[in-house]
Amino acid sequence: MKKVLLTALAALSIGTAAMAQKIDNSKDRRFQSVGEASNPFKTKSLHKAGQAVSDWYSIMDMIDQSNVGSSLTPFVNFMVHDSLNKFIESDGTVRYGGWQSVGQVIDPKDDLINLTTSPQNQLSRFNSYKCDSIAFQYLYVRNVDSISDGMGGKAKVVDTLFVAFFSGAQIKKLSFTSSGDKLALVDWDYTKRLPANYVSIQTILLNRGDNGIFDTTVCNNSNGGFENGWITKIGQIPAPAGMAITANSNGSTTNNLVGMSYTFKSGVPTIVGTDTAVMVYQKDPITTPAGMRRTNYFGCRFQQNSGTTGWANQSFFNTSLFALKNTSYKDDGNPNSWKGYVSGNAFTNDLFLESWFHLSTTGSILAGVNETDNVSITSVYPNPSKGFVKANFETKTSSDVKVEIVNLIGQTVKTINFGKTAAGTYELPMDLTSLNPGVYMISITAGNSTHTQKLVIAE
């Protein structure tokens, strides 16, 4: 369903509270991405069912396979800091940037994972997992290395990147009441103009040279110094402790998302009220006026849905985060206002940050309740399956045995009652070709003991 925020108010809900806000950033100019860093995260490190999953997750990998995948257009944009930095277009038009902070929330339960090359990566509400690192495509342009120290000398310019990590209850879940689309937001600190309520925030200093995370050695814009196209790079950052989701054994955990954001502050001092610093100068460099103040800038690469079909996101919470300048400086006291971050899915055209999360299931991917050790599933194969499945299980005592196939919203879609069964090892062939492709849980109950294992039904 198309989200139209440009002509009408869109109602949002957080629990019993309601939000309504009209946001229009459609006129915020995006810049050409003339090249992109190679994706180093295509190599998979997966294991068979019954063992841990450890892999990179990306909303872009999922969206590429969705109904808007063919309509995605890459672009780059830049973070502004606490000044009125100018963007000078190739025709001389002067404008000002509007984004102060960006980020991404990942939902590893999303059904879109089934459309990727690794459908077995989809986690369920029964799975506990942790995020151990993140990565994103970036571009850092360094125009200024030193400034006057006011005493006849020079002072080195050091820029700062703040990377914040979010987990669990720090991420708010919202819904558009009109369309049912799911959104995720995080809190904002108006005083510091930074994210709030995070697991941790890392301060990364950027000066000239390679700091081990971000390459700051050269200006990576193109065309002989014309700032009208950029080649992006990829930076990878270890996640802090605490980026873990512990699932309840009954699947009732609701605070089950992780996310990240980054905010850039230039080390070039601002001139309050009359700042003339130029971030982006797209005209021929030989036309640069004498004495023009420059500043350094940090950007990111996005994909925008440029088609006519809006991305319907009615069950999961994969959300890009944007702190727009006009909503990031002051809380207006209106409970219906956006509080700093605006969801990337809330625009007329959907926006997605090029980023990756390395997630690992904690312990076995097997999930469920084991009140006793009376029953255990030894294998489910093939998995993923086209529908014909064999489940091997073992019971230690004579018990009534029941097998249930449950979908991800907790509905039992198939039940097989074995009746009284002696202790021993069994193989159960099942015809599940009537089920829709997706992720299911096979639960086998023997007496008071239940063991559950994940099953993927492929196309």
C-alpha positions in Angstrom: 0.0 0.0 0.0 1.3 3.4 -0.9 2.1 5.7 2.1 1.0 9.2 1.2 2.2 11.7 3.9 2.5 14.7 1.6 -1.2 15.5 1.4 -2.8 14.0 4.5 -2.0 13.3 8.1 -1.0 9.7 8.9 -2.1 8.4 12.3 0.3 6.3 14.3 -0.1 4.4 17.5 2.2 3.4 20.3 0.2 1.3 22.6 -2.7 3.5 23.7 -1.0 6.7 22.6 -1.5 8.2 19.1 0.8 10.2 16.9 0.0 12.2 13.8 2.5 14.2 11.8 2.9 15.4 8.2 6.5 15.1 7.1 7.7 16.0 3.6 11.3 15.5 2.8 10.7 14.8 -0.9 12.5 18.0 -1.9 15.6 17.0 0.1 18.1 16.6 -2.8 19.9 13.2 -3.0 23.2 12.8 -4.8 24.4 10.4 -7.4 26.2 7.3 -6.3 28.6 6.7 -9.1 30.1 3.6 -7.6 29.7 1.3 -4.6 31.9 -0.8 -2.5 31.9 -4.5 -3.1 29.8 -6.3 -0.6 32.1 -8.5 1.4 29.3 -10.2 3.3 28.0 -12.6 0.6 30.1 -15.5 2.0 27.7 -17.5 4.2 28.7 -19.4 7.4 25.6 -21.4 8.0 25.0 -24.8 9.6 22.4 -27.4 9.3 19.2 -27.4 11.3 19.7 -28.1 14.9 22.9 -26.0 15.1 23.5 -22.3 15.5 23.1 -19.8 12.7 25.7 -17.1 12.2 25.3 -14.8 9.3 25.0 -11.2 8.0 21.5 -9.8 7.8 20.5 -6.9 5.6 17.2 -5.2 4.9 18.5 -4.5 1.4 19.1 -8.2 0.8 15.4 -8.7 1.7 14.0 -5.8 -0.2 15.8 -6.7 -3.4 13.6 -9.8 -3.6 10.4 -8.0 -2.8 7.8 -6.5 -5.1 9.7 -3.2 -5.2 13.1 -4.7 -5.7 13.3 -3.7 -9.4 12.4 -0.1 -8.5 15.2 0.6 -6.1 17.5 3.5 -7.0 20.8 4.1 -5.1 21.8 7.6 -3.9 24.0 9.1 -1.2 23.3 11.8 1.3 25.2 13.6 4.1 24.9 14.3 7.8 24.7 18.0 8.8 25.8 19.1 12.2 24.9 22.1 14.3 25.4 24.8 11.7 23.9 26.2 8.5 26.3 24.4 6.1 25.6 25.3 2.5 25.1 22.8 -0.3 25.9 24.6 -3.6 24.4 22.9 -6.7 26.1 22.9 -10.1 23.8 25.7 -11.3 24.7 27.8 -8.2 21.5 27.1 -6.3 22.2 27.2 -2.5 20.3 24.9 -0.1 20.9 23.4 3.3 21.1 19.8 4.4 18.3 18.3 6.4 19.5 15.0 8.0 21.3 14.9 11.3 21.4 11.2 12.1 20.5 8.0 10.3 20.2 4.4 11.3 18.5 1.0 10.8 16.5 -1.5 12.8 16.6 -5.2 11.7 13.9 -7.8 12.3 15.4 -11.3 11.6 11.9 -12.8 11.7 10.8 -11.2 8.5 9.2 -13.5 6.0 11.1 -11.7 3.2 14.1 -13.8 4.3 12.4 -16.7 2.7 12.8 -15.0 -0.7 16.6 -14.7 -0.3 19.2 -17.3 -1.1 19.3 -18.3 2.6 15.7 -18.9 3.8 17.0 -20.9 6.7 18.3 -17.6 8.2 14.9 -16.6 9.2 14.6 -16.7 13.0 11.4 -17.3 14.9 9.9 -15.7 18.1 11.4 -18.7 19.9 15.0 -17.9 19.0 17.4 -16.0 21.2 20.1 -14.2 19.3 22.8 -11.6 19.6 24.3 -8.9 17.3 28.1 -9.0 17.4 28.9 -6.5 14.7 27.5 -4.0 12.2 28.6 -2.6 8.9 27.4 0.1 6.5 28.4 1.9 3.3 29.8 5.3 4.0 31.7 8.2 2.4 33.8 10.6 4.3 35.0 13.7 2.5 37.8 15.7 4.2 38.2 19.2 2.8 39.8 20.8 5.9 42.8 19.4 7.8 43.6 22.4 10.0 42.3 25.8 11.1 43.7 28.8 12.8 44.3 28.4 16.5 43.8 32.1 17.1 47.5 32.6 18.0 49.1 32.6 14.6 49.4 28.8 14.4 47.3 26.0 13.1 45.2 23.4 14.9 44.4 20.0 13.5 40.7 19.3 12.7 39.3 16.2 14.2 35.8 15.2 13.2 33.6 12.9 15.3 31.3 10.0 14.4 28.9 8.7 17.1 27.6 5.2 16.5 24.7 4.2 18.8 23.4 0.7 19.4 19.8 -0.2 20.4 18.2 -3.4 21.7 14.9 -4.6 23.0 12.7 -2.1 24.8 14.8 0.8 23.6 13.2 0.3 20.2 9.5 1.5 20.0 7.1 -0.4 17.8 4.5 1.6 16.0 1.8 1.0 13.3 0.1 3.3 10.8 -3.5 2.9 11.7 -4.6 3.6 8.1 -2.4 1.0 6.4 -1.3 -1.4 9.2 2.4 -0.9 8.2 4.8 -1.6 11.0 7.5 1.0 12.0 10.2 1.2 14.6 11.7 4.3 16.2 14.2 5.2 18.9 14.3 8.1 21.3 16.2 11.4 20.6 18.1 13.7 23.0 17.3 17.3 21.9 19.9 18.9 24.1 22.8 16.8 22.6 21.2 16.3 19.2 22.1 12.6 19.5 20.1 9.4 20.1 19.0 8.6 23.6 18.4 5.4 25.6 20.9 3.2 23.8 22.8 0.1 24.8 26.0 2.1 24.2 27.3 4.8 22.0 30.8 4.7 20.5 32.8 7.9 19.8 35.0 7.5 16.7 37.5 10.3 16.0 38.2 11.0 12.3 41.4 12.7 11.3 43.5 12.2 8.2 44.7 8.6 7.8 43.2 5.2 8.3 41.9 4.8 11.9 41.3 1.1 11.5 37.6 1.4 10.8 37.1 4.3 8.4 39.5 5.2 5.6 39.9 9.0 5.9 43.0 9.3 3.7 41.4 10.9 0.6 38.3 12.7 -0.5 36.4 10.0 -2.3 34.3 12.1 -4.5 34.8 11.7 -8.3 35.2 13.5 -11.6 38.4 15.4 -10.8 37.1 17.2 -7.7 33.6 17.9 -9.0 31.4 17.0 -6.0 28.5 15.5 -8.0 29.1 11.8 -7.5 30.7 9.6 -4.9 32.2 6.1 -4.5 31.2 4.6 -1.2 33.3 2.3 1.1 32.3 -0.1 3.8 33.1 0.2 7.5 32.6 -2.6 10.0 32.2 -2.0 13.8 32.0 -4.6 16.6 28.8 -4.4 18.6 29.0 -3.9 22.3 27.9 -6.3 25.0 24.2 -6.2 25.6 23.1 -6.4 22.0 21.3 -9.7 22.8 17.7 -10.8 22.6 16.6 -13.6 25.0 13.4 -15.2 23.8 10.9 -16.6 26.2 10.5 -20.4 25.7 6.8 -19.9 24.9 7.6 -17.3 22.2 6.0 -14.4 24.0 8.9 -12.0 23.8 7.9 -8.7 22.2 11.0 -6.6 22.7 13.0 -8.6 20.1 14.7 -6.1 17.8 18.2 -4.6 17.5 19.3 -1.5 15.7 22.0 1.1 15.2 22.5 4.7 14.1 25.3 7.1 13.4 25.6 10.9 13.8 28.4 13.1 12.4 29.8 16.3 14.0 32.4 18.2 12.0 35.5 19.6 13.8 35.3 22.8 11.7 33.9 25.5 14.1 30.6 27.0 13.2 29.7 30.7 13.0 26.5 30.8 15.0 23.6 32.4 13.1 25.6 33.3 10.0 27.6 30.2 9.2 28.9 30.3 5.6 30.7 26.9 5.6 30.1 24.9 2.4 29.8 21.2 2.7 29.1 20.2 -0.9 30.3 22.4 -3.8 29.1 20.9 -7.1 30.4 23.6 -9.5 33.7 23.5 -11.3 36.5 23.8 -8.6 38.2 26.6 -10.5 35.1 28.8 -9.8 35.5 28.4 -6.1 35.4 31.9 -4.6 38.5 33.1 -2.8 38.3 32.5 1.0 35.3 30.3 0.8 35.0 28.3 4.0 34.8 24.6 3.6 33.8 21.9 6.1 34.2 18.1 6.2 31.3 15.8 5.7 30.2 12.2 6.2 27.6 10.5 4.2 25.8 7.2 3.6 24.4 5.2 0.8 20.7 4.4 0.5 18.3 2.7 -1.8 15.0 4.5 -2.6 11.9 3.0 -3.9 11.4 5.1 -7.0 8.4 3.1 -8.3 4.7 3.6 -7.9 4.1 0.7 -5.6 4.8 1.4 -1.9 6.4 -1.3 0.1 3.8 -3.0 2.3 5.4 -3.8 5.7 2.5 -5.0 7.8 4.0 -7.7 10.0 7.7 -6.9 10.7 9.8 -3.9 11.8 12.7 -3.5 9.3 12.9 0.3 9.5 15.4 2.9 8.4 15.8 5.8 10.9 16.2 9.5 10.0 16.6 12.4 12.4 15.6 15.4 10.3 17.0 18.8 11.2 13.6 20.4 11.6 12.5 17.8 14.1 15.8 17.3 16.0 16.4 20.6 17.7 13.4 21.1 20.0 10.6 19.1 21.5 7.5 21.1 20.6 5.6 19.5 23.4 3.0 18.0 21.0 2.4 14.4 21.9 1.4 13.8 18.3 4.8 14.9 16.9 7.7 12.8 15.7 10.3 12.8 18.4 13.5 13.2 16.4 13.6 10.1 14.3 11.3 9.6 11.3 10.8 6.2 10.0 12.1 5.5 6.5 8.9 3.7 5.6 6.8 6.7 6.5 7.7 8.6 3.4 5.9 8.6 0.1 8.8 6.6 -1.3 10.5 4.1 1.0 14.1 4.6 2.0 16.5 1.9 3.1 20.0 2.3 4.6 22.7 0.1 3.1 23.8 -1.7 6.2 24.4 -5.2 7.6 24.0 -6.8 11.0 25.9 -9.9 12.0 23.5 -12.0 14.1 24.2 -15.3 15.8 21.7 -17.5 17.5 22.7 -18.0 21.1 23.0 -21.7 21.8 21.1 -24.2 19.6 18.6 -23.0 17.0 16.3 -25.7 18.5 13.7 -23.9 20.6 10.8 -24.9 22.8 10.0 -26.1 26.3 11.6 -29.2 27.8 9.9 -29.8 31.1 11.6 -33.2 31.2 14.0 -35.1 28.9 11.3 -37.6 27.9 11.4 -36.6 24.2 13.9 -35.2 21.8 13.9 -34.5 18.1 17.1 -35.9 16.6 16.6 -34.6 13.0 14.2 -33.0 10.6 15.1 -33.5 6.9 15.2 -32.2 4.3 15.2 -28.7 5.8 14.4 -26.5 3.9 11.9 -28.9 2.3 9.5 -28.8 -0.6 6.9 -30.3 1.7 7.8 -34.0 2.2 9.5 -34.2 5.5 10.8 -36.9 7.8 11.1 -36.1 11.6 13.2 -38.5 13.7 12.5 -38.4 17.5 13.2 -40.4 20.6 11.1 -41.0 23.7 12.5 -42.4 26.9 9.3 -43.6 28.5 5.9 -44.9 27.3 3.8 -41.8 26.6 1.0 -40.3 24.6 2.7 -38.6 21.6 1.4 -35.7 19.7 3.0 -33.8 16.8 2.0 -30.3 15.9 3.1 -27.9 13.1 2.8 -24.3 14.2 3.2 -21.2 12.1 5.1 -18.0 13.2 1.9 -16.4 14.6 1.2 -19.3 16.8 -1.5 -21.1 14.8 -1.5 -24.9 14.7 -1.8 -25.8 11.1 -1.5 -29.6 11.4 -1.8 -32.1 14.2 -0.9 -35.8 14.3 -1.9 -37.9 17.3 0.2 -41.0 17.8 -1.6 -42.2 20.9 0.2 -44.4 23.5 3.8 -45.0 22.3 6.5 -47.2 23.8 9.9 -45.8 24.6 12.1 -45.9 21.5 13.3 -44.1 18.4 10.8 -43.2 15.6 10.8 -41.8 12.1 7.7 -39.9 11.1 7.2 -39.1 7.3 4.9 -36.1 6.8 3.3 -34.7 3.7 3.2 -30.9 4.2 2.8 -29.9 0.6 -0.5 -28.2 1.5 1.3 -25.6 3.6 2.3 -22.3 2.2 6.0 -21.6 1.9 7.4 -20.1 5.1 8.9 -20.9 8.5 7.2 -23.3 10.9 7.9 -25.0 14.1 7.5 -28.8 14.6 6.6 -29.5 18.2 6.6 -33.1 19.5 5.0 -33.7 22.9 5.4 -36.9 24.9 3.6 -36.8 28.2 4.7 -33.5 29.9 7.7 -33.0 27.7 7.8 -31.0 24.5 10.6 -30.5 22.0 10.4 -28.0 19.1 12.5 -27.5 16.0 12.3 -25.1 13.1 11.2 -26.1 9.6 11.4 -24.1 6.4 9.0 -24.9 3.6 10.5 -23.6 0.4 8.9 -22.6 -2.9 
